[in-house]
Amino acid sequence: MSETELKTEHPKPATEKSSSTEATEEPQNKKNWYILKVQVNREEPIKRSLERRIAVAGLKDYFGDILVPTEKVTEIRGDKKRIIKRKLYPGYIMIYMEINDATWFLVRETSGVGDFTGAAGKPTPMQTHEVHRMLALEDEEPILPQLKVGYQVGEKIKVKEGTFESYEGVVDAIDLTSGRVTVILNLFGRSTPVELEYWQIEKNLS
């Protein structure tokens, strides 16, 4: 979803003018991005509930996109990698809307919604650079996590899975991004560096 698409407007129908006036003016855009405080771990259901209520109330012209701010992260579990979306700010969602009595009431009366962020109960629109940052994160490449593999360079290990199962060696290097560990094994009477996944080895406590 591009930033341009997120800001695409759906203006209200223009009111009829007298036959003597042919000039048409685009209605002024009064929408802004706001931050809503919502119940933690219910961000997505609350977003869907807002979208349904807006449609039922016929107020789509006053609203744009509703987003749960996330970032893409590559998660490594065991020997598998997967890309997940991690919430940046649990308990908050972004909403693009025009503030008026009807929209204010609809949002505030939606189950799970607390309040708009702002001072003295007045919703404060997000600043332009904040919006750009949030929208950019939606399209960023996944962030690779720094793993905690539980080993240190120079530590004695034992291979527990794979081709070199039961071999003993020493940790020579650790790649915290990929989760791969280079160990020195004694193969055919020679010290040989072998690259393994971190989950294929364990500490040698013998």
N, C-alpha and C positions, 0 to 999 in steps of 0.2 A: 504494500500500500504506500503510495508516494505522498510526499508532503502536499503536493498540488491537489491530489484527490481528496486528502483529508480536509482541505480548506474549500472545496468546491461548494458553492452556495446553491440553495434551492429557494429563491426569493418568493415571498408571498405574492399572489396575483395582484396586479395593479388595480386600484379602484377606478371605476368608470369616470371618465371626464366628459365635459360638455362636448357636443359635436363640433363646436367652433375651435376646439383645441386638439390638434393632432399630435402634439409633442408627447413623447413617453419618456419617463425618467425611471431609471433603475432604483428600486428601494434601497435605502441606505443599510449597509450591513452593520448590524448591532451585535453580532455574535463575537464571543471571545472564548478562549480556553480557560476553564476553571478546574480547580482541584476539589474533589469531594472526599470527605472522610467517611469511610464505610466500615462495616464489620470485617475484622481480619479473617482471612480464609474463606470469605464469601464474595470476593471481588467479582469473579466471573458471573455467578448467579445474579448478583445485584445489577451488573451491567445488562444482562439479558432481560431482567425484570424492567429496567428503565426503558429499554428499547421497545418492549411490548406495550408498556403503558403510554409511551409517546405515540405509538401507532394507533392505539385504541382511542386516545384523546384527540386525534387529528391535529397534533401539534408538530408534525415533522418539519414544517417550514421554519420552526424556531430552534431546531436542533441540528447538529452535525454528527461527527463521530464520537463514540464513547470508547475510551481505551483503558486497559489495565497496563500501566507502564512495566515493560519487561525487557530483559536482555537475553540473548541466546548464549548458552553455555554448553560446552562439550563435557559430558559427564562420563567418567570411566568407572565401571563397576566390574570387578573381576576381570575377565578378558574381553569385555564388550564396551564399545563406545557408543554413545547416543547423544543427539542434540536436544536439549530441553530449553524451555523458556522459564527463566527465573524472575519472579516479581522483584522489581527494584524497590518498591515502597509498599510493603504489605499494609493494608488498611486504607489505601488511597486509590482513586481512579481519576482519569482526566475526562472532561466532558466539554464539547464545543457547543455553545448555546447562547441564546439571547435571554437576558434576565427580564422577566415581567411577572406580573402577579400569577398568571396561569402556569408558567414554566416553573417559577419558584415553588408554588404549591405542589405541583406534580413531583418534582424532585424530592422535596423535603418530606413528602408523605409516602415515599417509596420505602418499603420495609428494608431495613439494613443500612439505610443512609443516615449518617449523623448530621453533618453540616458542611457548608462550603468553608474553605479556608479563607481567612480574611480578618480584618480588624473590626471590633465592635459590631459583630454580626453581619457586616457588609461583605459580600463576596468580592474577592480581589482577583482580577484577571491575571493569568500567568504572563510573565514577561516574554518577549519574543525569543530571546536566546534560550530560555528554559524550554519553550515549545520546540524549537529547532533541535535541541539536544535530545529530547524525549523521542521525537519522530525519527531521528537519525539512528537511535539505538534499536528501533524496530527492524531496521534493514542492515545492521552491522553483521560482519562475519562473527561466527561463534567465538566466545572467549574460551581459551584453553585453560583449564584449572591447573594449579600447582599442587601436585599430589604429595601426600605424606606417606612415603613408602615404608618407613620404619627401619631403614638401613642407612649406614654411613660408609663413606669410602674407607677402605682398609678393614672393614668388618668381615669376619668369617661367616660364610653361608653354606647352605646345602641345597642342591637342586631337588625339588620335590615333584616336579612334573616335566614331561617333555622328553626329548631325545637324550638329554644328559641327566636323567633322573638318578638320584643317589650320589652324584658327583659332589665333591666338596671343593670350595674355592674361596676367593676373596673379592669383595666388591672393589671395582676399579673406577667406575664412573656411574652417575645417575642422571637420567633425563627426567626432570620432574614434570615436564609438559606431556611427553608421550607415555611415561610410565615404564620406560625400558631401562634395564640395568645392565651394565657391562661388567662381567665377572671374569676373573682369571682362573681357568681350570687347568689341571694337569692332564693333558691329552697326549698319549703316545710318548710319554716322558718329556714333554715340553710344556712350558707355561703358555697357554693360548687364551686370548681374549674372546669371550663369547657374549653376544647380546641376547638377553632374555627379558621376558615381561616380568614386572616386579612380583606378580602373583605366582610365578613359577619357582620362586626361591623362598627359603625361610632361614632364620638365624641358626647357625650351627652352635648348639649349646654343649656339644660333647667336648 
